[in-house]
């Protein structure tokens, strides 16, 4: 590949989440040209989106422009665009404005919300996958308290101060704990007509326990910690309907002005465009090298991939996506060196889930499963360390430190409102 007259292989990476970014960065010193295509101009640290949604952090604390991250990588170019189709035979991807050819394709477009066939629920129960989602949820939470303050009817005031979180996986548990903390600590002195500490947070789960992917011992610990926070945990309670009035479950109706979705996810629709070999969630069934069957130059990683290692499916978590991205780079380098490709081997580094201030659970192996303050401290350190750059780490550390010691959340601005009433003219210039 040292002959300048020979065109270098073109690697197109679609999606710059954890997997796509890891693939691009791992190819920094490889004789290839890289084009990263993403419909957002920023990489988001998704595990901390709930902190933006609950006014704990600002978007810039957990997101960085992709161009800035890759600015020193001479072989990488960034394109702000959306891929609408893929043609594996012609080795091209199509955006609304252009066709891009590739020698290697890496699909890392992640997952979106799944409402289990009830997409009409989305308008009433937003999920949490992007910065825009987080800002929408933050606006809904803060507006609920404002509307409760202005309400004269006691029943309506109670409805505005009731928050239902659907789904008790890590996202749902984190959201429920953070909303309760806002009500009981952050806002308790801000209002005159309402007592925010009387707010209700209801966590609804269809299965028989919270954090179902964790060992049962940790699930029980998490539920105890949630209840101690004052959260109403309702397991074995499927949701049957969601509308502007609240949530209907198998056990009855919960009047609530704010409903948050943390239940189901589905792979990006791009996977079905690439192959018919997808699972029920739309994830692409990949080979042991994370490639599409019969197309060894097409890799699928992260939440879009249904990968199996040692007979067990690889979980849709950030470390798995990052390991997949690094694996792609190793395979491409092996091809360039005319060497055999390695088989993907996922290394499970454990699981962490936070519940609230000083509360979390940690599954770090059969002999290291525990909950409480130590689990929260480890969760905090891991997430700080995993942020992209030093400034993000510093801002998050200072923001969290302020939250911890004061109970305050400084990102409580309500933005994105469009008032139908004309603004009053201000005097005095």
C-alpha positions in Angstrom: 0.0 0.0 0.0 3.0 2.3 -0.1 2.7 2.9 -3.9 0.9 6.3 -4.2 -0.5 5.3 -7.6 -2.6 2.6 -5.9 -5.9 3.9 -4.6 -6.3 3.3 -0.9 -9.4 1.3 0.3 -12.4 3.5 1.1 -14.0 2.7 4.5 -17.5 4.2 4.9 -18.7 4.2 8.5 -22.4 5.0 8.9 -23.2 6.2 12.4 -20.8 7.7 14.9 -22.0 6.3 18.2 -19.7 4.2 20.4 -19.1 1.5 17.7 -18.6 3.8 14.7 -16.3 6.2 16.6 -14.2 3.3 17.9 -13.8 1.9 14.4 -12.8 5.3 12.9 -10.3 6.0 15.7 -8.8 2.5 15.5 -8.1 2.9 11.8 -6.2 6.2 12.4 -2.8 4.7 11.4 -4.1 2.4 8.7 -3.6 3.0 5.0 -7.3 3.6 4.3 -9.5 6.6 3.6 -12.4 6.9 5.9 -15.8 8.7 5.5 -17.9 8.9 8.6 -21.6 9.6 7.8 -24.0 10.7 10.6 -27.2 12.6 10.5 -26.1 14.4 13.7 -23.0 16.5 13.9 -22.1 15.2 17.4 -21.2 12.1 19.2 -23.3 11.6 22.3 -22.4 9.7 25.5 -25.8 8.0 25.7 -25.4 6.5 29.2 -25.6 10.1 30.6 -28.6 11.3 28.5 -30.8 10.8 31.5 -28.8 13.4 33.3 -29.6 16.0 30.6 -33.2 14.9 30.6 -33.4 15.5 34.3 -31.6 18.9 34.3 -28.4 17.5 35.9 -26.0 18.2 33.0 -26.1 20.4 29.8 -25.9 18.7 26.4 -22.4 20.0 25.8 -21.3 18.1 28.9 -22.0 14.7 27.2 -21.7 15.5 23.5 -18.9 16.6 21.3 -18.8 17.5 17.5 -17.6 14.6 15.5 -15.4 16.9 13.4 -13.7 18.1 16.6 -13.1 14.6 17.8 -11.5 13.4 14.5 -9.9 16.7 13.7 -6.3 15.4 14.0 -7.0 12.1 12.1 -5.8 12.9 8.6 -7.4 9.9 6.9 -10.9 10.6 8.2 -13.6 12.9 6.7 -17.0 13.6 8.2 -20.2 14.0 6.3 -23.4 15.3 7.9 -26.0 13.3 6.0 -28.5 10.5 6.3 -28.2 7.1 4.6 -31.5 6.1 3.0 -30.4 2.9 1.2 -27.5 0.5 0.8 -26.7 -1.5 -2.4 -24.3 -4.3 -1.4 -23.8 -5.5 -5.0 -22.7 -2.1 -6.4 -20.9 -1.3 -3.1 -22.7 2.1 -2.7 -24.7 3.9 -0.1 -27.3 6.5 -1.0 -28.2 9.7 0.8 -30.9 12.1 -0.3 -28.3 14.1 -2.3 -25.4 11.7 -3.3 -24.2 8.2 -3.9 -21.0 7.1 -2.1 -19.0 4.1 -3.1 -17.1 1.9 -0.6 -14.6 -0.9 -0.3 -15.6 -1.6 3.3 -18.8 -0.6 4.9 -19.4 -0.4 8.7 -23.0 0.0 9.8 -23.3 1.3 13.3 -26.6 3.2 13.3 -27.7 1.9 16.7 -31.3 1.5 17.9 -34.4 3.5 18.3 -37.6 3.3 20.4 -40.0 0.4 20.1 -43.5 0.8 21.3 -44.5 -2.9 20.5 -46.8 -2.0 17.7 -48.3 1.1 19.4 -46.4 3.9 17.7 -49.2 6.3 18.6 -47.9 6.2 22.2 -44.7 8.0 21.2 -46.3 11.5 21.2 -47.4 10.9 24.9 -44.4 8.9 26.1 -41.1 10.0 24.7 -38.1 7.7 24.8 -34.5 8.6 25.4 -32.0 8.0 22.6 -30.7 11.5 21.6 -30.0 15.0 22.9 -33.2 16.2 21.3 -35.1 13.4 23.2 -33.4 14.5 26.5 -34.3 18.2 26.0 -37.9 17.2 25.2 -38.2 15.1 28.4 -36.5 17.9 30.5 -39.1 20.4 29.1 -42.0 18.1 30.0 -40.8 17.4 33.5 -40.2 21.0 34.4 -43.4 22.2 32.7 -45.4 19.7 34.8 -44.3 21.5 38.0 -45.1 24.9 36.4 -48.6 23.7 35.5 -49.2 22.2 38.9 -48.3 25.5 40.4 -50.8 27.3 38.3 -53.6 24.7 38.7 -56.6 25.4 40.8 -58.2 22.0 40.6 -56.6 19.6 43.2 -57.1 16.6 40.9 -55.4 18.3 38.0 -52.6 19.4 40.3 -52.0 15.8 41.4 -52.0 14.6 37.8 -49.4 17.2 36.9 -47.3 16.0 39.8 -47.5 12.3 38.8 -44.8 10.9 36.6 -45.0 7.4 35.1 -41.9 5.7 33.8 -42.7 2.7 31.6 -40.0 0.0 31.7 -37.7 -0.9 34.5 -34.5 -1.5 32.7 -31.4 0.7 33.3 -32.8 3.7 31.5 -36.2 3.5 33.3 -34.6 3.0 36.7 -32.2 5.9 36.2 -35.0 8.2 35.0 -37.3 7.3 37.9 -34.6 7.9 40.5 -33.6 11.2 39.0 -37.2 12.6 38.7 -37.8 11.7 42.3 -34.6 13.5 43.3 -35.7 16.6 41.4 -39.0 16.6 43.2 -37.8 15.9 46.7 -34.5 17.9 46.7 -33.9 20.2 43.8 -37.3 22.0 43.6 -38.7 21.7 47.1 -38.0 25.4 47.9 -38.8 26.9 44.4 -42.6 26.9 44.4 -45.2 28.7 46.6 -48.5 26.9 45.9 -47.3 23.3 45.6 -45.2 20.9 47.7 -43.0 19.2 45.2 -41.9 16.5 47.7 -45.5 15.1 47.4 -44.9 14.3 43.7 -45.5 10.7 42.7 -43.1 8.7 40.6 -44.5 5.4 39.4 -42.2 2.8 37.7 -44.2 0.3 35.7 -42.7 -3.0 34.4 -44.4 -5.8 32.6 -42.0 -8.5 33.9 -41.8 -9.7 37.4 -38.7 -7.7 38.5 -36.8 -4.5 37.8 -33.4 -4.7 36.0 -34.3 -8.0 34.5 -30.9 -8.4 32.8 -29.1 -8.3 36.2 -28.9 -11.2 38.6 -32.0 -11.6 40.8 -30.1 -10.6 43.9 -29.2 -7.2 42.4 -32.8 -6.8 41.0 -34.1 -7.1 44.5 -31.5 -4.7 45.8 -32.4 -2.2 43.2 -36.1 -2.5 44.0 -35.5 -1.9 47.7 -33.4 1.2 46.9 -36.1 2.5 44.6 -38.8 2.0 47.2 -36.6 3.7 49.8 -36.4 6.7 47.5 -40.2 6.8 47.6 -40.9 5.4 44.1 -44.0 3.3 43.5 -42.6 0.2 41.8 -45.2 -1.9 40.0 -43.9 -5.1 38.4 -45.9 -7.7 36.5 -48.0 -4.8 35.3 -48.2 -4.5 31.5 -49.2 -1.2 29.9 -52.3 -1.5 27.6 -52.7 2.2 26.6 -51.1 5.6 26.9 -52.9 8.9 26.1 -52.8 12.5 27.1 -54.6 11.7 30.4 -52.1 9.0 31.6 -51.4 5.3 31.5 -53.7 2.3 31.4 -52.3 -0.9 32.8 -53.5 -4.4 33.5 -54.2 -3.3 37.1 -56.0 0.0 36.3 -55.4 3.6 35.1 -52.8 6.0 36.4 -53.7 9.6 35.8 -50.4 11.4 34.9 -49.4 14.4 32.8 -45.9 13.1 32.2 -45.1 9.6 30.9 -41.6 8.6 30.0 -40.7 5.5 27.9 -37.9 3.2 28.9 -39.3 -0.2 27.8 -38.5 -1.3 24.3 -35.9 -0.7 21.7 -35.7 -1.7 18.0 -32.7 -1.7 15.7 -32.3 1.1 13.1 -34.5 0.4 10.1 -31.4 0.4 7.9 -30.6 -3.2 8.9 -33.7 -4.5 7.1 -32.6 -2.7 4.0 -29.3 -4.5 4.0 -30.4 -8.1 4.5 -33.5 -10.2 5.3 -31.4 -12.0 8.0 -32.7 -9.9 10.9 -34.1 -10.9 14.3 -37.5 -9.8 15.7 -36.0 -6.5 16.9 -34.5 -5.8 13.4 -30.9 -6.5 14.3 -28.8 -8.0 11.6 -27.6 -11.5 12.2 -23.8 -11.4 11.7 -21.0 -13.9 11.3 -18.3 -14.5 13.8 -16.4 -11.7 12.2 -19.4 -9.3 12.6 -20.0 -9.3 8.8 -23.1 -9.8 6.8 -23.4 -13.3 5.3 -21.9 -13.5 1.8 -20.5 -9.9 2.1 -17.2 -10.0 4.0 -16.6 -6.3 3.4 -19.8 -5.3 5.2 -19.6 -5.1 9.0 -22.5 -4.5 11.4 -21.7 -3.5 15.0 -23.3 -2.2 18.1 -27.1 -2.2 18.7 -27.7 -2.9 15.0 -26.0 -6.3 15.2 -27.3 -9.6 16.5 -23.9 -11.2 17.4 -23.4 -14.5 19.3 -20.2 -15.3 21.2 -19.8 -18.7 22.9 -23.5 -19.4 22.4 -24.6 -16.2 24.1 -25.9 -13.0 22.5 -23.7 -10.0 22.8 -25.6 -7.3 24.8 -26.4 -3.9 23.3 -24.2 -1.9 25.6 -21.5 0.7 24.9 -18.5 -1.6 25.7 -19.7 -4.2 23.2 -20.1 -1.6 20.5 -16.6 -0.2 21.2 -15.1 -3.7 21.1 -16.9 -4.3 17.8 -15.5 -1.1 16.3 -12.0 -2.1 17.3 -12.6 -5.6 15.9 -13.5 -4.1 12.5 -10.2 -2.2 12.4 -8.3 -5.4 13.2 -10.1 -7.3 10.4 -9.4 -4.5 7.8 -5.7 -4.4 8.8 -5.5 -8.2 8.5 -6.9 -7.9 4.9 -4.3 -5.3 4.0 -1.5 -7.5 5.4 -3.0 -10.5 3.6 -3.4 -12.3 6.9 -6.4 -14.3 8.4 -9.0 -12.2 10.1 -9.6 -12.7 13.8 -12.9 -13.9 15.2 -14.8 -11.4 17.4 -14.5 -12.2 21.1 -16.6 -10.1 23.4 -15.1 -9.4 26.9 -17.9 -8.8 29.4 -16.6 -6.1 31.9 -19.7 -6.2 34.0 -22.8 -4.1 34.3 -23.7 -1.0 36.3 -27.0 0.8 36.9 -27.6 3.9 39.0 -30.8 4.5 40.9 -30.3 7.9 42.5 -28.0 9.9 44.7 -25.5 7.4 46.2 -27.5 4.4 45.1 -26.7 1.9 42.4 -26.1 -1.8 41.7 -22.9 -3.4 40.2 -22.5 -6.8 38.5 -18.8 -7.2 38.1 -18.7 -10.9 38.1 -20.1 -13.9 40.1 -18.1 -12.8 43.2 -18.5 -9.1 42.8 -22.2 -8.3 42.9 -23.4 -5.5 45.3 -25.4 -2.4 45.6 -25.4 0.9 47.5 -22.8 3.7 47.7 -19.8 1.8 46.5 -21.6 0.6 43.4 -22.7 4.3 42.8 -19.1 5.5 43.2 -17.8 2.9 40.7 -20.6 3.9 38.3 -19.7 7.5 38.7 -15.9 7.0 38.1 -16.5 4.7 35.1 -18.8 7.2 33.4 -16.6 10.2 34.1 -13.6 8.3 32.7 -15.5 7.3 29.6 -16.4 10.8 28.4 -14.7 11.8 25.2 -12.4 14.7 26.2 -10.9 16.3 29.3 -13.2 19.3 29.3 -16.3 17.1 29.3 -14.9 15.1 32.2 -14.1 18.3 34.2 -17.6 19.8 33.5 -19.4 16.6 34.5 -17.3 16.2 37.6 -17.9 19.7 38.8 -21.7 19.5 37.9 -22.1 16.2 39.7 -20.1 17.4 42.7 -22.4 20.4 43.0 -25.5 18.2 42.7 -24.2 15.8 45.3 -23.4 18.4 48.0 -26.3 20.8 47.3 -29.0 18.8 45.7 -29.3 21.5 43.0 -29.5 20.9 39.3 -28.2 23.9 37.3 -29.6 22.9 33.9 -33.2 23.7 34.7 -34.0 26.0 31.8 -37.2 25.4 29.9 -36.5 25.9 26.2 -38.2 25.2 23.0 -41.5 26.9 23.9 -43.6 28.8 21.4 -46.2 31.0 23.2 -49.4 31.9 21.4 -49.7 35.1 23.5 -47.9 38.2 22.3 -44.9 39.2 24.5 -45.5 42.3 26.7 -43.5 45.3 25.6 -40.7 46.1 28.1 -40.0 49.6 29.0 -36.7 51.2 29.8 -34.8 49.9 26.7 
